[in-house]
Amino acid sequence: MPKGRITKLTPAVQKAICKALSEGNTRHDSAILAGVCVASFCVWMQRGRESKAGIHLEFLEAVKEAEAEAVADSVKCIRRA
């Protein structure tokens, strides 16, 4: 039987956070927009860095990808200017 509380890190929450990040929002604001405590976001990221597999590692990778998308979009805008 699992120990501790049930995580609020669901696929829907991850998707909401990553959508906000890919649009250029900060990690802080993305967490709040998804209805998540910023401290929880930080804990999930730390667990992802410490994991070799699982939902927290998947979350960490998804966050990095979303942030990279935001940077790429920003660079495109700058080059078009």
Secondary structure, DSSP 8 states (H G I E B T S, - for coil): ---S---S--HHHHHHHHHHHHTT--HHHHHHHTT--HHHHHHHHHHHHH-SSSHHHHHHHHHHHHHHHHHHHHHHHHHH-
